[in-house]
Amino acid sequence: MRHLTRRAFLPFAAVAPRAISQVAQSASHHRENDHDANYTMWFRSPASNWIDALPIGNGRLGGMVFGGATQDRVSLNEDTLYSGYPKDGNNPGAKSRLAAVRKAILQDENYHLADQICKEMQGPYGEAYQPLGDMYVTLAHNADGSTEVSEYRRELNLDTAIAQTTFRLGNVDVTKQCFVSYPDNVLVMSIEASEPVTVTVRLDSQLRHTADVSDTAFVIRGKAPVVSRPNYLRTDNPIQYSDEPGKGMYFVSEARILSKDGKARAANNVLQIEKVRSAYILFTAGTGFRGYDKIPDRPTNEIHAGVRATLNKAAAKPLQLLRDRHVAAHQKYFRRVALDLGEQDKMRSTAERVAEFEKKPDPSLLALYFHFG
């Protein structure tokens, strides 16, 4: 996908003054319909790369929704999941090398030597934010097993913070919605189909972990590395793990499938529910994080207890209530401001609008970028 550049933006910047009086409008201005071009990013195919997936999150838990039809993926992250543990990042010997650096630069003009001495003054490498993992969701048509997909559309509605995928699987109409609720602290993916389908869920992680699937949940228990070196550093052992508590934090993630049409069961290392027209997945995660300056040594059983409690509370609410609470919490802040730059283009996908931006004026694309943040 092409990206807007400063050169491409400037020819259309003149429309901004007309919009000043239209900023900070009332909530009633927002989204007259579900496909308002000022608030909806949409695409004609699933994402093939992480950067093209649609972002959802609540400030703690995040996901990138790829939007696959029969095989979907949500890349997951959790705000506190880092490698390592709190350490003193200062180099106590740095001060003693300052005089040598000054001499190399100011007297000897030996800049190569000065650069080498400066490296001796640096502190240790910092640790790295870690990926939590991925949730894989498959969908199959029970009647004929058709995998033919048509009428595909993938979108992110910025006004509701809901990622939606719609398509036909054979002769079955399917709608999937995905959001991360701030008030309920869970990721929710709902699946609605015009005919019975089978849905499976599997969790995975790039970090060291174990997986456990039962008839009620799919659970990942893992541990972050104690050392995670940057990819530009040439070393034989860039990722290191420790079995010692607090040397790398533990984490737990869990997914459940709920449906009024049936119950989930464990099958072939996945969580599966069969012959349902409506189902939804609940997911959340927790880590051993105790604070920026504290050893992250919360044990796995304590973390998992919190994860289960969060899921139990969410599972006690109907899907519509979860969605309504999520939208209300999001719009409380999102609808404080609005930008309308006039005529909207609802026929072209976001990728098409970006690709043609330099040749075809598209002020509402700027409004979309503004709302995207």
N, C-alpha and C positions, 0 to 999 in steps of 0.2 A: 504494500500500500504506500502511495506517495504521501508525503507530509507537507503541511503548509510551511513556507519559508517567509522570511522577512520581505524578500523581494515580491513574493506572491501576495503578501498581505497588504502592502502599502497602497496599491491602486484602489483598494476598496475601503481604506481607512477613512475616506471622506464621508462614508455613510454614518460614521459614529456620532457626529453632532446631532443628527436627526433622532438618534436613539436615546440621548441623555434624558429627555423627558419621559421616556418609556421604561427607564430602569426603576427598580424598587416599586413595582406595581403590586396590586393586591393579588392574593392567592387565586381569586376567581379568573384571573387572566390566563393562568397556566393550563396547558394541555386541554384543548377543546375536544380532542379525541385521542385514541391510543397511538396514532401514528403522526402526531404533531412533529413536523420536521425540526422545530426548534429544540426538541427534547428527546428525540429518538434517533439513536445510531442503529442502522440496520444493514444487513449483509445477505448475499444470496447463497452463501456456502459456509460450512463450518470453518473454524480457525484451524490452520495447519501448524501454526507456531504459537508459542506462549504469548508473544507480544501482540498477536492479533486476536487473542481471546478477550472476552468481555469481563471487566473487573467488577466485583461486588465485595462488600465488606461493611463492618460496623465499627472500625477503629481498633478492634482486637483480633478478630477473626476475618480472614480474607480469602477470596477465591477468584480464579480466572476460569471462566466458563467457555469451553471450546465449542459447545453446541453441536456435537455429533448427533446424528439421527438414531441409528441403531447402536452405536458405540460412542458414548459421551465421556468427557473427561473434565474434571474440575481440579485445577492445581490449587493447593491449599497452603496457607501460612498462618502463623500465630505470632502475635506482636512481640512476645517475650522470648522466642526460641532462638537463642544464640549459642555459639560454641564457647568453650572455656568457662571462666569464672572470674570474679573481680580480682584484679591485681594492681599493684603500684606500677604505673606506666612510665615513671620517671627513670632517667639514667643518672645515678649518683656520680658517675665519673665524667659527666658532660662538662661541668664547669672547669675541670682541670685541663680540658683540651682547648678552651677558648683562646688562650694566649697563643697557642700554636697556630690556630686558624688565622688570627689577626696577622701574625708574622708572615704566614704563607701568602696572604693576600696583599697586605700593605707594604711589606718590605721586599719579599722575594718575588712577588707577582707569579707565584707558582699555583695556578688555579686548580690544576689537577690534584696536587697534594692537598690543597684546602678542601676539595670535594671529598677526598678520602678521609680526612680528619673529621669532617662534618658527619660522615656516616657513622663514625665511632661515637658521636654525641647523641645519636638518635636512640629513642627508647625501643622497647620490644614491639613487634607487630601486634596490632589489635586483633581481636577475634571477629568472627563473621556471623551475620544473620543467616539462619538456616531455613531451608524449605521444610515445611511440615510433612508434605506428601501429596498424594493424588487420590481422588475418588473417581472410580470408573463405574459408569452406569450403562448397562446394556438393556435393549428393549427388543422383544420379538413378538410377532403376530402369532397368536395361538392357532388360528384357523388354518392358514396355508403356509406359514413360515416365510412369507414374502419379505424380501429385503429391498424391493424397488422403492426408491424415495422420490417424491415429486412435490411441487409447490412449497419448496423449502424457503424459510425466512428465519434469520437470527437477528435479535435486536436487544438493545439495552435502553430501557425507558429511564431517563435521568430524573424525571419527576417522581417516579415511584421507586427508583433504585431496584428494579426487577429486570433480570435478564430472561428473555423468553425465546423459545425455539418452537416454530410450528412447521408441520410438514404432513404429507400423506405417506403412510407406509403400506404399500399395496393399495387396498381400498379403505384403510383405517386413517381417520383424522387424529393427529396427535398434537397436543400442546404441552410443552414443558416450561415451567417457570422456576427460577432460582433466585434467592435473595438471602442476605445475612441480616438477621434481626438484631437491632441494638437492645430493645427491651427484654427479649428472651434469650439473647446470647447464643443463638444457634444459626446454622446454615440450613435452609429449607429448599428442597427441590421437589416440586409437585409434577405428577404425570397424569394427564387426562387423555383418554382414548375413546373413540366411538365404538370400538369393539374390544373384547378381552385381549390383553397382552400379558407377557411375562417380563418382569423387571428383575434384574440382578444388580447387586452392589458389591464392590470390592475396594478395599483401601490398601494403599501401598505407600512406602516411604523410601527415599534415597538414603536415609540415615539408618544406622544399626537398629534393628527392631525385631519383634516377634508379632505374629498375627494370630488372632483367635476368632473363629466364627462359630456362633451358636444359632439357635432358632430365634433368638431375640436381638442379636447385635453382632456387628463386625467390629473388633477392637484391635487397635495397634498400640503396643507398648514399646517405647524406644528410648534411645539416649543420644544426645547431641555429642559431637566430638569434643575432646578437651583441647585440641589444637586444630585450627583450620587456616592454613596459610593462603595468601593471595595467589591467583593463577599465574601472575607474572614472576613469581619467585621460583627459581629453579631449585627444586629439592626432591629427594627420592621419597620422602614420606610427608606429603603436605597435609594429610588428614590422619589424625591420631585419636584413638579412643582410650578411655581409662575405665576400669571397673570400680574405681573408688567413688563413693557418693559425693556429689558436689563438684567433681572434676568432669564437667560436662553435665548438663541438666537432663533429667528424665522428662519424658512427655507421654501423654496418652491421648488417643483420638478414638472416637466411637461413632458409628453410624447405625441407624435403625430404619426399617421400612414399616410404615403404617398404612392400613387400608380398611375401609368398611366392607370391602368385598372379600377379604380373606386374611390369612396370617402368613408371615414370612417363615422360612425355614432355612437351615444350613444345607447346602448342596454343592458338592465339588469345589469346596473352598471359597464359595461366595454366599452371600445372603440373598435369597431368592423368594419372590412372591409370584404366583401363577394366576392366570385367568382373572385379571382385575381391569376394570375400566378407569379406576381412580386410585392413586396411591401417592404417598409422599415420603420423602427421606428426611430424617433429622440427623444433623451432624454437629458435633462440637469437639473441642480439644482443650487440654490444659497442660501446663508445664511446671517444672520445679522452681521457677523463678520466685524469689522472695523479696527482691529489691535490687536496685542497681549496685549497691555496695555490700550485698550479703551473698554468702555462698549459696548457690541454688541447689540445695540438698533435700528438697521435699521428696519423700519416697513415692514410688509408683502407686501404691495402694491409696495413699492420701490424695494424690492427683486424680486417680480414677473415681474416687468417691465424689469429688466435686463435679466431674464430668457426668457421672450418672445422675446426680441430683439435678443438674441443669437440664438434661434430656428428659428426666421424669416430669419436671414442671412443664416443659414445652409440650410433651406428649399428652398432657392432661388438657390441653387447649385444642379446640377445633382448628383445622387448617385455615379457615377463613379468618378466624380471630388472630392467628399468628400473622397472617398477611396484613390485616387491618392495623394491628399494633405496629408492625414494621413500617408501613407506609406513613402512618401518622407521625411516628418519631422522626422519620426522614424529612417529611414535608414541613415539619415545625421549623427547621432551619433552612432547607433548600428553598422554600417559597418566600423567604424574606426579600428576594430580589429576582427580577426577571428582565430579560433583554429581548426586544422584538425589533428586527431590522426589516420588516416588511414581508414581501412575497416569499412563500415557502415552496420548496421543491420536494414533493412527497413521492415522485415516481422513480427517481434515481437513488440507488443505494449510496451509503456514505462513502464507500470506496470509489464509486463512480464520480461523486461530487468532488472528492479530493483530487482525483486524477485530472478532472477538467477545470479545476478552480482557476488556473492562470488564464485560460481561454474564455471561460464563461463566468461573468460576475455572479456571485452566489452569496449575498449578504447573510442569508439565514444560516449558512454554514458557519459563519463567524459567531452567530448567536449560539449555535450548537456547541462550538468549541468553548464559548464563554460558560455555558451551563455545565459542560463536562469538567471545567475547572482546570 
